[in-house]
């Protein structure tokens, strides 16, 4: 049986309070050998560059990055999910936020899903990691 502990990593030392006043925190599993799963690990480095898991909320009132939740980066886009408009807005928004050109981003999977994988070219790894460090300090 594995033990569970509550971690508030990425919350600046305090849990996030939900609508009903309960503290929401990420649960990290630890095994007998001291294995720790990264909390909010929405990105990983692979052979083609950096792969980011994204949850898109199309048809929102604003284009914005909400933040990491449940091992995905939650992003709101203004366009509806019709004829690829939300995908185009997603690529434009992420290129602007990360400070990279649009040609450096590729939508790998999830063309018709709200759960998507975006690949970032390896030459822009520094800009992305700088953004992640700033995200963790918020």
mmCIF file of the C-alpha atoms, coordinates in Angstrom:
data_MODEL
# 
_entry.id   MODEL 
# 
loop_
_atom_site.group_PDB 
_atom_site.id 
_atom_site.type_symbol 
_atom_site.label_atom_id 
_atom_site.label_alt_id 
_atom_site.label_comp_id 
_atom_site.label_asym_id 
_atom_site.label_entity_id 
_atom_site.label_seq_id 
_atom_site.pdbx_PDB_ins_code 
_atom_site.Cartn_x 
_atom_site.Cartn_y 
_atom_site.Cartn_z 
_atom_site.occupancy 
_atom_site.B_iso_or_equiv 
_atom_site.pdbx_formal_charge 
_atom_site.auth_seq_id 
_atom_site.auth_comp_id 
_atom_site.auth_asym_id 
_atom_site.auth_atom_id 
_atom_site.pdbx_PDB_model_num 
ATOM 1   C CA . UNK A 1 1   ? 0.000   0.000  0.000   1.00 0.00 ? 1   UNK A CA 1 
ATOM 2   C CA . UNK A 1 2   ? 1.437   3.335  -1.004  1.00 0.00 ? 2   UNK A CA 1 
ATOM 3   C CA . UNK A 1 3   ? 1.324   6.383  1.204   1.00 0.00 ? 3   UNK A CA 1 
ATOM 4   C CA . UNK A 1 4   ? -0.176  9.671  0.100   1.00 0.00 ? 4   UNK A CA 1 
ATOM 5   C CA . UNK A 1 5   ? 0.735   13.140 1.175   1.00 0.00 ? 5   UNK A CA 1 
ATOM 6   C CA . UNK A 1 6   ? -0.673  16.490 0.244   1.00 0.00 ? 6   UNK A CA 1 
ATOM 7   C CA . UNK A 1 7   ? 1.676   18.853 -1.525  1.00 0.00 ? 7   UNK A CA 1 
ATOM 8   C CA . UNK A 1 8   ? 1.056   22.521 -2.178  1.00 0.00 ? 8   UNK A CA 1 
ATOM 9   C CA . UNK A 1 9   ? 3.895   22.861 -4.696  1.00 0.00 ? 9   UNK A CA 1 
ATOM 10  C CA . UNK A 1 10  ? 3.349   25.755 -7.060  1.00 0.00 ? 10  UNK A CA 1 
ATOM 11  C CA . UNK A 1 11  ? 0.990   27.465 -4.603  1.00 0.00 ? 11  UNK A CA 1 
ATOM 12  C CA . UNK A 1 12  ? 3.667   29.579 -2.878  1.00 0.00 ? 12  UNK A CA 1 
ATOM 13  C CA . UNK A 1 13  ? 3.384   27.626 0.355   1.00 0.00 ? 13  UNK A CA 1 
ATOM 14  C CA . UNK A 1 14  ? -0.376  27.743 0.707   1.00 0.00 ? 14  UNK A CA 1 
ATOM 15  C CA . UNK A 1 15  ? -3.226  25.756 -0.779  1.00 0.00 ? 15  UNK A CA 1 
ATOM 16  C CA . UNK A 1 16  ? -5.659  27.201 -3.264  1.00 0.00 ? 16  UNK A CA 1 
ATOM 17  C CA . UNK A 1 17  ? -9.140  27.845 -1.999  1.00 0.00 ? 17  UNK A CA 1 
ATOM 18  C CA . UNK A 1 18  ? -12.002 26.595 -4.155  1.00 0.00 ? 18  UNK A CA 1 
ATOM 19  C CA . UNK A 1 19  ? -15.492 28.057 -4.584  1.00 0.00 ? 19  UNK A CA 1 
ATOM 20  C CA . UNK A 1 20  ? -16.807 26.394 -1.457  1.00 0.00 ? 20  UNK A CA 1 
ATOM 21  C CA . UNK A 1 21  ? -13.891 27.445 0.726   1.00 0.00 ? 21  UNK A CA 1 
ATOM 22  C CA . UNK A 1 22  ? -12.116 24.065 0.739   1.00 0.00 ? 22  UNK A CA 1 
ATOM 23  C CA . UNK A 1 23  ? -8.389  24.039 0.222   1.00 0.00 ? 23  UNK A CA 1 
ATOM 24  C CA . UNK A 1 24  ? -7.473  22.270 -3.009  1.00 0.00 ? 24  UNK A CA 1 
ATOM 25  C CA . UNK A 1 25  ? -3.988  20.804 -3.168  1.00 0.00 ? 25  UNK A CA 1 
ATOM 26  C CA . UNK A 1 26  ? -2.235  18.399 -5.505  1.00 0.00 ? 26  UNK A CA 1 
ATOM 27  C CA . UNK A 1 27  ? -1.705  14.876 -4.184  1.00 0.00 ? 27  UNK A CA 1 
ATOM 28  C CA . UNK A 1 28  ? 1.688   13.347 -4.792  1.00 0.00 ? 28  UNK A CA 1 
ATOM 29  C CA . UNK A 1 29  ? 2.271   9.615  -4.443  1.00 0.00 ? 29  UNK A CA 1 
ATOM 30  C CA . UNK A 1 30  ? 5.346   8.205  -2.818  1.00 0.00 ? 30  UNK A CA 1 
ATOM 31  C CA . UNK A 1 31  ? 6.428   4.613  -3.111  1.00 0.00 ? 31  UNK A CA 1 
ATOM 32  C CA . UNK A 1 32  ? 8.611   2.502  -0.869  1.00 0.00 ? 32  UNK A CA 1 
ATOM 33  C CA . UNK A 1 33  ? 11.794  3.481  -2.728  1.00 0.00 ? 33  UNK A CA 1 
ATOM 34  C CA . UNK A 1 34  ? 11.192  7.196  -2.250  1.00 0.00 ? 34  UNK A CA 1 
ATOM 35  C CA . UNK A 1 35  ? 9.779   7.733  -5.750  1.00 0.00 ? 35  UNK A CA 1 
ATOM 36  C CA . UNK A 1 36  ? 8.170   11.166 -6.041  1.00 0.00 ? 36  UNK A CA 1 
ATOM 37  C CA . UNK A 1 37  ? 5.882   12.043 -8.923  1.00 0.00 ? 37  UNK A CA 1 
ATOM 38  C CA . UNK A 1 38  ? 6.280   15.632 -10.096 1.00 0.00 ? 38  UNK A CA 1 
ATOM 39  C CA . UNK A 1 39  ? 3.254   17.716 -9.261  1.00 0.00 ? 39  UNK A CA 1 
ATOM 40  C CA . UNK A 1 40  ? 1.896   19.775 -12.168 1.00 0.00 ? 40  UNK A CA 1 
ATOM 41  C CA . UNK A 1 41  ? 4.184   18.085 -14.695 1.00 0.00 ? 41  UNK A CA 1 
ATOM 42  C CA . UNK A 1 42  ? 2.343   19.368 -17.748 1.00 0.00 ? 42  UNK A CA 1 
ATOM 43  C CA . UNK A 1 43  ? 5.466   19.318 -19.939 1.00 0.00 ? 43  UNK A CA 1 
ATOM 44  C CA . UNK A 1 44  ? 8.285   16.931 -20.780 1.00 0.00 ? 44  UNK A CA 1 
ATOM 45  C CA . UNK A 1 45  ? 11.335  16.880 -23.009 1.00 0.00 ? 45  UNK A CA 1 
ATOM 46  C CA . UNK A 1 46  ? 11.377  14.313 -25.816 1.00 0.00 ? 46  UNK A CA 1 
ATOM 47  C CA . UNK A 1 47  ? 13.332  13.748 -29.044 1.00 0.00 ? 47  UNK A CA 1 
ATOM 48  C CA . UNK A 1 48  ? 11.409  16.389 -31.007 1.00 0.00 ? 48  UNK A CA 1 
ATOM 49  C CA . UNK A 1 49  ? 11.665  19.119 -28.395 1.00 0.00 ? 49  UNK A CA 1 
ATOM 50  C CA . UNK A 1 50  ? 9.324   19.985 -25.547 1.00 0.00 ? 50  UNK A CA 1 
ATOM 51  C CA . UNK A 1 51  ? 5.864   18.433 -25.419 1.00 0.00 ? 51  UNK A CA 1 
ATOM 52  C CA . UNK A 1 52  ? 3.185   20.316 -23.474 1.00 0.00 ? 52  UNK A CA 1 
ATOM 53  C CA . UNK A 1 53  ? -0.197  18.863 -22.461 1.00 0.00 ? 53  UNK A CA 1 
ATOM 54  C CA . UNK A 1 54  ? -2.934  21.481 -22.804 1.00 0.00 ? 54  UNK A CA 1 
ATOM 55  C CA . UNK A 1 55  ? -6.623  21.577 -21.836 1.00 0.00 ? 55  UNK A CA 1 
ATOM 56  C CA . UNK A 1 56  ? -8.398  24.119 -24.043 1.00 0.00 ? 56  UNK A CA 1 
ATOM 57  C CA . UNK A 1 57  ? -11.607 25.868 -23.073 1.00 0.00 ? 57  UNK A CA 1 
ATOM 58  C CA . UNK A 1 58  ? -12.935 27.234 -26.356 1.00 0.00 ? 58  UNK A CA 1 
ATOM 59  C CA . UNK A 1 59  ? -15.572 29.944 -26.575 1.00 0.00 ? 59  UNK A CA 1 
ATOM 60  C CA . UNK A 1 60  ? -14.371 31.811 -23.486 1.00 0.00 ? 60  UNK A CA 1 
ATOM 61  C CA . UNK A 1 61  ? -14.595 35.552 -23.242 1.00 0.00 ? 61  UNK A CA 1 
ATOM 62  C CA . UNK A 1 62  ? -10.827 36.036 -23.211 1.00 0.00 ? 62  UNK A CA 1 
ATOM 63  C CA . UNK A 1 63  ? -7.584  34.528 -24.539 1.00 0.00 ? 63  UNK A CA 1 
ATOM 64  C CA . UNK A 1 64  ? -5.580  33.624 -21.432 1.00 0.00 ? 64  UNK A CA 1 
ATOM 65  C CA . UNK A 1 65  ? -3.425  30.985 -19.782 1.00 0.00 ? 65  UNK A CA 1 
ATOM 66  C CA . UNK A 1 66  ? -5.190  29.921 -16.567 1.00 0.00 ? 66  UNK A CA 1 
ATOM 67  C CA . UNK A 1 67  ? -2.329  27.785 -15.235 1.00 0.00 ? 67  UNK A CA 1 
ATOM 68  C CA . UNK A 1 68  ? -1.401  24.161 -14.572 1.00 0.00 ? 68  UNK A CA 1 
ATOM 69  C CA . UNK A 1 69  ? -4.153  21.870 -13.272 1.00 0.00 ? 69  UNK A CA 1 
ATOM 70  C CA . UNK A 1 70  ? -4.132  18.048 -13.045 1.00 0.00 ? 70  UNK A CA 1 
ATOM 71  C CA . UNK A 1 71  ? -0.955  17.641 -15.131 1.00 0.00 ? 71  UNK A CA 1 
ATOM 72  C CA . UNK A 1 72  ? -2.267  19.881 -17.933 1.00 0.00 ? 72  UNK A CA 1 
ATOM 73  C CA . UNK A 1 73  ? -1.897  23.540 -18.771 1.00 0.00 ? 73  UNK A CA 1 
ATOM 74  C CA . UNK A 1 74  ? -5.381  25.084 -18.857 1.00 0.00 ? 74  UNK A CA 1 
ATOM 75  C CA . UNK A 1 75  ? -5.824  27.692 -21.596 1.00 0.00 ? 75  UNK A CA 1 
ATOM 76  C CA . UNK A 1 76  ? -8.908  29.739 -22.461 1.00 0.00 ? 76  UNK A CA 1 
ATOM 77  C CA . UNK A 1 77  ? -9.415  30.907 -26.044 1.00 0.00 ? 77  UNK A CA 1 
ATOM 78  C CA . UNK A 1 78  ? -12.046 33.271 -27.356 1.00 0.00 ? 78  UNK A CA 1 
ATOM 79  C CA . UNK A 1 79  ? -12.835 31.452 -30.610 1.00 0.00 ? 79  UNK A CA 1 
ATOM 80  C CA . UNK A 1 80  ? -15.397 28.653 -30.793 1.00 0.00 ? 80  UNK A CA 1 
ATOM 81  C CA . UNK A 1 81  ? -14.262 25.096 -31.500 1.00 0.00 ? 81  UNK A CA 1 
ATOM 82  C CA . UNK A 1 82  ? -15.327 25.174 -35.145 1.00 0.00 ? 82  UNK A CA 1 
ATOM 83  C CA . UNK A 1 83  ? -13.225 24.626 -38.274 1.00 0.00 ? 83  UNK A CA 1 
ATOM 84  C CA . UNK A 1 84  ? -9.942  24.814 -36.338 1.00 0.00 ? 84  UNK A CA 1 
ATOM 85  C CA . UNK A 1 85  ? -10.424 28.390 -35.117 1.00 0.00 ? 85  UNK A CA 1 
ATOM 86  C CA . UNK A 1 86  ? -9.704  27.482 -31.503 1.00 0.00 ? 86  UNK A CA 1 
ATOM 87  C CA . UNK A 1 87  ? -6.560  25.590 -32.551 1.00 0.00 ? 87  UNK A CA 1 
ATOM 88  C CA . UNK A 1 88  ? -5.279  28.617 -34.483 1.00 0.00 ? 88  UNK A CA 1 
ATOM 89  C CA . UNK A 1 89  ? -5.971  30.884 -31.513 1.00 0.00 ? 89  UNK A CA 1 
ATOM 90  C CA . UNK A 1 90  ? -4.251  28.409 -29.191 1.00 0.00 ? 90  UNK A CA 1 
ATOM 91  C CA . UNK A 1 91  ? -1.058  28.362 -31.293 1.00 0.00 ? 91  UNK A CA 1 
ATOM 92  C CA . UNK A 1 92  ? -1.073  32.163 -31.592 1.00 0.00 ? 92  UNK A CA 1 
ATOM 93  C CA . UNK A 1 93  ? -1.608  32.650 -27.867 1.00 0.00 ? 93  UNK A CA 1 
ATOM 94  C CA . UNK A 1 94  ? 1.075   30.167 -26.815 1.00 0.00 ? 94  UNK A CA 1 
ATOM 95  C CA . UNK A 1 95  ? 3.595   31.671 -29.257 1.00 0.00 ? 95  UNK A CA 1 
ATOM 96  C CA . UNK A 1 96  ? 2.896   35.117 -27.826 1.00 0.00 ? 96  UNK A CA 1 
ATOM 97  C CA . UNK A 1 97  ? 3.047   33.995 -24.189 1.00 0.00 ? 97  UNK A CA 1 
ATOM 98  C CA . UNK A 1 98  ? 6.232   31.952 -24.598 1.00 0.00 ? 98  UNK A CA 1 
ATOM 99  C CA . UNK A 1 99  ? 7.901   34.581 -26.810 1.00 0.00 ? 99  UNK A CA 1 
ATOM 100 C CA . UNK A 1 100 ? 8.570   32.228 -29.737 1.00 0.00 ? 100 UNK A CA 1 
ATOM 101 C CA . UNK A 1 101 ? 7.484   32.386 -33.396 1.00 0.00 ? 101 UNK A CA 1 
ATOM 102 C CA . UNK A 1 102 ? 4.418   30.398 -34.461 1.00 0.00 ? 102 UNK A CA 1 
ATOM 103 C CA . UNK A 1 103 ? 6.514   28.194 -36.727 1.00 0.00 ? 103 UNK A CA 1 
ATOM 104 C CA . UNK A 1 104 ? 8.239   26.820 -33.599 1.00 0.00 ? 104 UNK A CA 1 
ATOM 105 C CA . UNK A 1 105 ? 4.965   25.274 -32.343 1.00 0.00 ? 105 UNK A CA 1 
ATOM 106 C CA . UNK A 1 106 ? 3.223   22.181 -33.677 1.00 0.00 ? 106 UNK A CA 1 
ATOM 107 C CA . UNK A 1 107 ? -0.115  20.712 -32.648 1.00 0.00 ? 107 UNK A CA 1 
ATOM 108 C CA . UNK A 1 108 ? 0.827   17.038 -32.286 1.00 0.00 ? 108 UNK A CA 1 
ATOM 109 C CA . UNK A 1 109 ? -2.458  15.511 -31.170 1.00 0.00 ? 109 UNK A CA 1 
ATOM 110 C CA . UNK A 1 110 ? -5.964  16.501 -30.173 1.00 0.00 ? 110 UNK A CA 1 
ATOM 111 C CA . UNK A 1 111 ? -7.193  18.315 -33.281 1.00 0.00 ? 111 UNK A CA 1 
ATOM 112 C CA . UNK A 1 112 ? -10.837 17.656 -32.306 1.00 0.00 ? 112 UNK A CA 1 
ATOM 113 C CA . UNK A 1 113 ? -10.379 17.239 -28.566 1.00 0.00 ? 113 UNK A CA 1 
ATOM 114 C CA . UNK A 1 114 ? -10.119 19.653 -25.647 1.00 0.00 ? 114 UNK A CA 1 
ATOM 115 C CA . UNK A 1 115 ? -7.025  17.745 -24.473 1.00 0.00 ? 115 UNK A CA 1 
ATOM 116 C CA . UNK A 1 116 ? -4.135  18.581 -26.811 1.00 0.00 ? 116 UNK A CA 1 
ATOM 117 C CA . UNK A 1 117 ? -0.385  18.041 -27.081 1.00 0.00 ? 117 UNK A CA 1 
ATOM 118 C CA . UNK A 1 118 ? 1.765   20.886 -28.406 1.00 0.00 ? 118 UNK A CA 1 
ATOM 119 C CA . UNK A 1 119 ? 5.374   20.356 -29.440 1.00 0.00 ? 119 UNK A CA 1 
ATOM 120 C CA . UNK A 1 120 ? 7.870   23.200 -29.088 1.00 0.00 ? 120 UNK A CA 1 
ATOM 121 C CA . UNK A 1 121 ? 11.068  23.152 -31.162 1.00 0.00 ? 121 UNK A CA 1 
ATOM 122 C CA . UNK A 1 122 ? 14.260  22.462 -29.170 1.00 0.00 ? 122 UNK A CA 1 
ATOM 123 C CA . UNK A 1 123 ? 15.866  25.792 -30.091 1.00 0.00 ? 123 UNK A CA 1 
ATOM 124 C CA . UNK A 1 124 ? 13.231  27.618 -28.007 1.00 0.00 ? 124 UNK A CA 1 
ATOM 125 C CA . UNK A 1 125 ? 13.765  25.521 -24.882 1.00 0.00 ? 125 UNK A CA 1 
ATOM 126 C CA . UNK A 1 126 ? 15.417  28.385 -22.987 1.00 0.00 ? 126 UNK A CA 1 
ATOM 127 C CA . UNK A 1 127 ? 12.490  30.755 -23.509 1.00 0.00 ? 127 UNK A CA 1 
ATOM 128 C CA . UNK A 1 128 ? 10.007  28.090 -22.422 1.00 0.00 ? 128 UNK A CA 1 
ATOM 129 C CA . UNK A 1 129 ? 11.951  27.126 -19.281 1.00 0.00 ? 129 UNK A CA 1 
ATOM 130 C CA . UNK A 1 130 ? 12.234  30.803 -18.335 1.00 0.00 ? 130 UNK A CA 1 
ATOM 131 C CA . UNK A 1 131 ? 8.437   31.095 -18.643 1.00 0.00 ? 131 UNK A CA 1 
ATOM 132 C CA . UNK A 1 132 ? 7.963   27.972 -16.488 1.00 0.00 ? 132 UNK A CA 1 
ATOM 133 C CA . UNK A 1 133 ? 10.265  29.397 -13.776 1.00 0.00 ? 133 UNK A CA 1 
ATOM 134 C CA . UNK A 1 134 ? 8.244   32.622 -13.748 1.00 0.00 ? 134 UNK A CA 1 
ATOM 135 C CA . UNK A 1 135 ? 5.026   30.591 -13.609 1.00 0.00 ? 135 UNK A CA 1 
ATOM 136 C CA . UNK A 1 136 ? 6.235   28.674 -10.546 1.00 0.00 ? 136 UNK A CA 1 
ATOM 137 C CA . UNK A 1 137 ? 7.060   31.895 -8.668  1.00 0.00 ? 137 UNK A CA 1 
ATOM 138 C CA . UNK A 1 138 ? 3.540   33.335 -9.028  1.00 0.00 ? 138 UNK A CA 1 
# 
